Amino acid sequence: MPPFSIRTVQAERYVTPLRQGGSLPAVVEADDGEQYVMKFAGAGQGRKALIAELLAGEIGRALGLTVPEIVLIRMDEHFGRSEPDPEIQDLLRGSVGLNLGMAYLPGALEYSALLKFPLSPEQAAQIVWFDALVTNVDRTPRNVNLLIWEQQLWLIDHGASLYFHHNWPGYVERAANPFPMSRQHVLLPRAGDLLVADQQAKATLAGLDWAGLVAAIPDAWLGGEAIFADIAAQRQGYVGYLTARLAASAVFAQEAEKGRKANG
């Protein structure tokens, strides 16, 4: 697989806040002329949500799933100061530096089974498997985090995934845990055999450069973990968890397959 290369752009114009959820992301225009959904380092979920967004999104892309381009967005202290909302001003002040952006998909529709979007059982199973790998607690009927845009199904909002890093002690052992939330996945009723999906996905990720992926996390988002001596050790912790999680994929694939058969 090619090495990971995450572009860095400069935030130029605050376009509009997106008030879905509690983190107050915003549509911004960057110095490359493109618009992005910017997720702020100073939001309530903190920088770990940005780390999860970056890692999960790039793993999804490595699997061939359709994820909007992820970029790092540099924001200076004067950005968006004309915004009158004091809550947003506080958020901006706490987010000076590097933030995360995802390519904005204007006019996209939220996925619903009622729209009868053409999706094969194999594709649905791949997405269910991916969300179990990264322990994504979203993508349920209440919060689908799937958009239909230009006749493709796009996966968004992975900040709640990889929740192991909110409690590091014992992380390697917990990498082998099943993922019961798969039973609530919005695409599980449409999914094919999860054990087949497991074999295919593991083969696809066999050549992934995990250390290269983790190296894409900015230093500014790391640190402050008593379990690690330094940032390099913390990066190795992410590599250790992700490789152990993939090695134990049969556990969460079997859990998802049981849920699929129970719902069938």
Secondary structure by P-SEA (a helix, b strand, c coil): cccbbbbbbbbccccccccccccbbbbbbcccccccccccccccccaaaaaaaaaaaaaaaaacccccbbbbbbbccccccccccaaaaaaaaacccbbbbcccccccccccccccccccaaaaaaaaaaaaaacccccccccccbbbcccbbbbccccccccccccccccccccccccccccccccccccccaaaaaaaaaaaacccaaaaaaacccccccccccccccaaaaaaaaaaaaaaaaaaaaaaaaaaaaaaaaac
